[in-house]
Amino acid sequence: RRPRPRGLLLGWVGVLGFVGLVFLPWFVDWFSRMGAERLFVDAASPVGMPLREQSSFSPVEVPFVFWSFVYGYSLGPSLRSLHLDRSFQALLPHAPVIGIGIAAVATAAIVGFRDAVRRGRGSFLLSVIGVPLVLSVFLALREIKTFHPRYLVVFFPVFLALLAHGWSGRGRLVRGSALVAALLIVVSLANHFFHPAYGKEDCRSAARLILENERPGDAVVVIYAFRPFRYYFADAADGKARLLHVHKRFLRTDEEMRTHVAEAREHGGRVWLVLTRWWDVAPESRIRRIFEETLREEGRWEYTGVKVLLYEGRTA
């Protein structure tokens, strides 16, 4: 509908313009570093081609949007475990927490929506939340864009207002659900800051391991989290091994992966493989299979979200 008064529309346009100006320096810096050749990639990407090794969408991801809007990413299963297994079976060990958390949010949502319908705002709420959700699911099903809660942050303020209105109501049930949700949010924050399972990839420990064991001629192949690893290995330390950044875009086929293995072996030294978020690139078994065609595994270490493998050339 056309805003009334008209000044509201002009104010909205002005706010968006101001946000664009604030963001402009970052965009200019990013574009100057990336370059047009990286921004526009001339590669075949027909609609329907999996964006990852398998389809990028699971029905579990829809309720997870609302879950993450309330509790974040550190309550229940971790993001890493969900990337590796997005089935309902993976949620069973966390069923009690998930059930209680959903009940607390559902109570507020039902109370808030009931009042919105009474005020004639029900269709507005459904459209603001439903339209972006349906479009995001459609894009994910067509393998045009992966499904992620950040793409639905457009309706986060409305969803938050809906819950706040519901929890501000009277009655023991409503107040009890608000208390339960608040306690779970505290637990989620504690997990975020103190529980290793929900922490970021421990690139620091992986870099320290290689720093203490590297030899002249070694090469380090880093899949995905290259910048954090480079910081701890080369920028903030004195790592000497060659660092090879392997972008997921260039690991779609076995031949592309063999090219990177050959580059790592170029000087005849050992090869360290640092795996982070490998599910976004290819199955771990496939990556290791390509490496082990010409290399022999000599050691394996695992840290939070990071796997480190040491390879040497096969003996005759």
SVG drawing of the C-alpha trace seen along z (x, -y; Angstrom):
<svg xmlns="http://www.w3.org/2000/svg" viewBox="-11 -14 75 64">
<polyline fill="none" stroke="black" stroke-width="0.4" points="0.0,0.0 1.1,-3.6 2.4,-5.0 0.4,-7.8 1.7,-10.4 4.0,-10.5 6.8,-11.8 7.1,-8.3 8.1,-6.9 10.7,-9.7 12.1,-9.1 12.4,-5.4 14.3,-6.1 16.5,-8.5 17.4,-6.0 18.3,-3.4 20.4,-6.0 22.3,-6.8 22.9,-3.1 24.3,-2.8 26.7,-5.7 27.9,-4.2 28.5,-0.9 30.1,-2.4 33.8,-2.5 33.7,1.2 32.2,2.0 34.9,0.0 37.7,1.7 36.2,5.1 35.7,4.5 39.3,3.1 40.7,6.3 38.4,8.8 38.3,7.2 35.7,7.6 37.2,10.9 36.4,12.4 33.0,10.8 31.7,12.1 32.8,15.7 32.2,17.1 31.2,20.6 28.4,22.9 25.9,23.0 22.5,24.3 19.5,24.1 19.1,27.3 22.8,28.1 23.6,28.8 25.3,25.8 27.2,28.3 28.0,32.0 24.4,32.8 21.1,30.7 21.5,27.7 18.0,27.7 16.4,29.7 12.9,29.2 14.5,29.0 16.0,25.7 12.7,23.8 11.9,24.2 15.6,23.7 15.2,20.1 12.8,19.2 14.9,21.2 18.1,19.3 16.3,15.9 15.5,16.6 18.3,18.8 21.1,18.2 23.4,21.0 24.6,22.4 21.6,24.2 20.8,27.8 22.9,29.3 25.9,27.3 26.1,25.9 28.9,28.4 26.8,31.4 23.8,30.0 26.0,29.5 27.1,33.1 23.7,34.6 20.5,32.5 18.1,35.4 15.5,35.5 17.5,38.4 20.4,36.0 18.0,33.9 16.9,36.7 19.7,36.4 18.7,32.7 14.9,33.4 14.2,32.3 15.9,28.9 14.4,28.4 10.9,29.4 11.0,27.0 12.5,24.2 9.8,24.6 7.0,24.7 8.2,21.4 8.4,19.6 5.2,21.1 3.2,19.9 4.3,16.3 3.8,16.6 0.2,17.9 -0.8,15.3 0.8,12.5 -0.8,13.7 -4.2,14.1 -4.1,10.5 -2.8,9.4 -5.8,11.1 -8.1,9.4 -6.7,6.0 -6.9,6.9 -3.1,7.3 -3.1,11.1 -2.7,11.0 0.0,8.4 2.0,10.6 1.6,13.7 2.7,11.8 5.7,10.2 6.9,13.5 5.5,15.9 6.6,14.2 10.3,14.1 10.2,17.6 8.5,19.0 10.8,17.2 13.9,18.4 12.7,22.0 12.0,21.8 15.5,20.5 17.0,23.3 14.9,26.0 15.9,24.7 19.6,24.7 19.9,21.0 20.9,19.9 21.6,21.9 19.0,21.6 20.2,19.6 18.6,17.6 20.5,14.5 18.5,14.2 15.3,14.0 16.5,11.3 14.1,9.0 11.2,10.2 13.2,10.6 12.0,7.3 8.4,8.3 8.9,11.7 10.6,10.2 7.8,7.8 5.3,10.6 7.1,12.6 7.5,9.5 3.8,8.8 2.9,12.3 5.2,12.5 3.9,9.2 0.5,10.7 -0.9,11.9 -1.3,15.4 1.0,17.9 1.5,19.8 2.8,16.7 5.0,15.5 6.4,19.0 7.2,19.4 9.0,16.1 11.1,17.2 11.9,20.5 13.0,18.8 15.2,16.3 16.9,19.2 17.5,21.0 19.0,17.9 21.4,17.6 22.4,21.3 22.9,20.6 25.2,17.6 27.2,19.7 27.6,22.4 28.6,19.7 31.4,18.4 32.6,21.4 31.6,24.7 34.1,25.9 31.5,27.7 29.9,24.4 33.2,22.5 34.8,21.3 37.3,23.4 40.5,23.7 42.9,22.6 45.3,21.3 46.0,24.9 46.4,26.2 48.9,23.5 50.8,24.1 51.0,27.9 52.5,27.2 54.8,24.5 56.3,26.9 56.7,29.8 57.3,28.1 60.4,28.9 62.0,27.1 60.1,27.7 56.8,28.4 53.5,27.1 50.2,26.5 47.0,26.9 44.2,25.0 40.6,25.7 38.2,23.0 39.4,21.0 42.5,19.7 42.8,16.2 42.4,17.2 45.0,20.0 47.4,17.6 47.1,15.1 48.2,17.6 50.8,19.3 52.5,16.5 51.2,13.1 51.5,13.5 54.3,16.2 57.2,17.2 55.8,20.2 58.0,21.0 55.9,23.6 54.2,22.6 50.6,21.8 48.1,22.9 44.6,21.5 42.1,23.9 38.8,22.2 35.7,24.4 34.7,23.1 37.7,24.9 37.2,28.3 34.1,29.4 35.8,32.2 38.5,34.7 40.7,33.3 40.7,29.8 41.6,31.4 44.4,33.4 45.8,30.1 46.1,28.7 47.7,31.8 50.3,31.7 51.0,28.0 51.5,28.9 54.0,31.6 55.9,29.4 59.0,29.1 59.0,32.6 58.4,31.8 55.7,33.1 52.1,31.9 49.9,30.7 46.2,30.7 44.1,28.4 40.4,29.2 37.8,26.7 34.1,26.7 34.8,29.5 31.1,30.2 30.8,27.0 33.4,28.2 33.2,32.0 32.8,35.0 36.0,35.6 36.3,39.1 36.5,37.7 39.1,35.1 41.3,37.7 40.9,40.2 42.4,37.7 45.3,36.9 46.0,40.5 46.2,41.4 49.8,40.1 50.5,39.4 50.8,41.5 49.2,40.4 51.8,40.0 49.7,38.4 46.3,37.0 45.2,34.5 41.8,33.0 40.8,29.8 37.5,28.0 36.2,27.7 39.6,28.4 41.3,31.6 45.0,31.7 46.5,34.5 50.2,34.9 51.2,36.6 54.4,37.8 55.1,39.0 54.4,42.7 57.4,45.0 58.1,47.1"/>
</svg>
